[in-house]
Amino acid sequence: MPVLADQIARADVIAYGSVASAAQLLSFPPRSVLRFRIERLYKGEASGEVQVSAGPSEGAATSVDYHAEDGTKHTLYLRRVGASFATDDCSGSHSGPPSAAETRLLGEGRAVAVVAATDWSLAAAGVAALSLVVALGVLVWRRRSIRPPR
């Protein structure tokens, strides 16, 4: 069984938060991908929501693949893989908040502002709709104000 201090040393990022979505990608090999919303960061740097590959990275699913469901809370030990992250059962990742032993070694961590991707897309849609209304209003106003004299 891996020693906690070794797991902490190997992780690029250690965070607590919730799984926004868990999906099986239809690829070869099939992969499990989590959208993870970080609430508290204990080690490293990461934004409020990250993509996490939870296995398998090659071949068939194994006993070390990490399993999580939508809406559940987890403490994840993450390795950087390009622009995203990866984890597995041997990394130290587990459901629930950090244990007392983890808190002794990692401290209290720091809060991370969580902004869901859907929040941004709704805001962008609202701005686009408002821009369209203003543009149409300007167009109508200009057409009415440029009438030839009789």
PyMOL commands that set and color helices and strands:
alter all, ss='L'
color gray80, all
select helices_A, chain A and resi 4-10+89-91+100-106+117-145
alter helices_A, ss='H'
color red, helices_A
select strands_A, chain A and resi 13-25+31-43+49-55+73-81+84-86+94-95+110-111
alter strands_A, ss='S'
color yellow, strands_A
deselect
rebuild
show_as cartoon
